[in-house]
Amino acid sequence: MKTVKISLNSIDKVKSFVNDVTKFENDFDLVSGRYVIDAKSIMGIFSLDLSKTIDLNIHGDQNLDQILAVLKPYIVE
């Protein structure tokens, strides 16, 4: 499992993020405080506080480099 911090601070960013992660077979979880949400669920994402950075857990090691390349616009260093 790999964890990165991401920012989803606009509706357009949330929509494009969900479109990007659904292209992969891997499981993705968003963790904000004590809440864990399926990153492929647009309704679940809107239940989080999007003004803060969110931890994205990427499960599985297949396609990891490709996933990180696609998700680069959302990752906060």
VODRENMAR-76635 format. One record per residue (C-alpha): residue number from 1; x, y, z. Coordinates in Angstrom, 3 decimals, always signed. Last residue first. Example, Ala and Ser with C-alpha at 12.3 -4.5 7.8 and 13.67 -1.06 7.14 Angstrom:
residues 2
> seq; px; py; pz
> 2; +13.670; -1.060; +7.140
> 1; +12.300; -4.500; +7.800
//
This chain:
residues 77
> seq; px; py; pz
> 77; +4.177; +17.518; -2.005
> 76; +0.442; +17.727; -2.685
> 75; -0.827; +15.192; -5.203
> 74; -3.884; +16.145; -7.294
> 73; -2.154; +16.969; -10.606
> 72; +0.132; +13.892; -10.198
> 71; -2.762; +11.389; -10.128
> 70; -2.094; +10.013; -13.626
> 69; +1.648; +9.676; -12.975
> 68; +1.051; +8.120; -9.550
> 67; -1.275; +5.539; -11.115
> 66; +1.268; +4.642; -13.832
> 65; +4.030; +4.191; -11.265
> 64; +1.762; +2.026; -9.090
> 63; +0.461; -0.154; -11.951
> 62; +0.401; -3.236; -9.700
> 61; +1.463; -2.641; -6.090
> 60; -1.863; -3.138; -4.358
> 59; -3.892; -0.669; -2.339
> 58; -3.512; +3.065; -2.938
> 57; -4.278; +5.019; +0.229
> 56; -5.086; +8.678; -0.440
> 55; -4.631; +11.000; +2.538
> 54; -6.650; +14.215; +2.293
> 53; -5.477; +17.822; +2.284
> 52; -7.909; +20.282; +3.832
> 51; -10.647; +22.459; +2.279
> 50; -12.331; +19.289; +0.994
> 49; -13.908; +18.432; +4.356
> 48; -15.390; +15.044; +3.431
> 47; -19.009; +14.165; +2.510
> 46; -18.321; +15.265; -1.083
> 45; -15.852; +12.392; -1.405
> 44; -18.514; +9.846; -0.446
> 43; -20.865; +11.131; -3.125
> 42; -18.119; +10.823; -5.773
> 41; -17.411; +7.240; -4.752
> 40; -14.261; +5.910; -6.457
> 39; -12.118; +7.117; -3.541
> 38; -13.954; +4.750; -1.173
> 37; -14.165; +6.748; +2.060
> 36; -12.395; +6.365; +5.404
> 35; -13.415; +8.848; +8.093
> 34; -11.484; +9.160; +11.365
> 33; -9.547; +12.227; +10.269
> 32; -9.745; +12.330; +6.487
> 31; -8.739; +9.094; +4.788
> 30; -9.504; +8.516; +1.107
> 29; -9.338; +4.871; +0.067
> 28; -8.352; +3.475; -3.341
> 27; -8.715; -0.137; -4.472
> 26; -6.775; -1.077; -7.599
> 25; -8.521; -2.007; -10.872
> 24; -7.638; +1.337; -12.458
> 23; -9.665; +3.610; -14.763
> 22; -11.964; +4.431; -11.820
> 21; -9.120; +6.474; -10.302
> 20; -9.037; +8.990; -13.187
> 19; -12.801; +9.555; -13.484
> 18; -13.004; +10.059; -9.695
> 17; -10.183; +12.622; -9.867
> 16; -11.828; +14.426; -12.832
> 15; -15.068; +14.844; -10.884
> 14; -13.331; +15.914; -7.660
> 13; -11.143; +18.440; -9.498
> 12; -14.200; +19.934; -11.233
> 11; -15.972; +20.331; -7.879
> 10; -13.008; +22.195; -6.416
> 9; -10.492; +21.767; -3.568
> 8; -9.493; +18.150; -4.096
> 7; -5.986; +18.153; -2.608
> 6; -3.939; +14.985; -2.250
> 5; -1.542; +13.471; +0.266
> 4; +0.018; +10.152; -0.729
> 3; -0.147; +6.674; +0.807
> 2; +1.173; +3.505; -0.856
> 1; +0.000; +0.000; +0.000
//
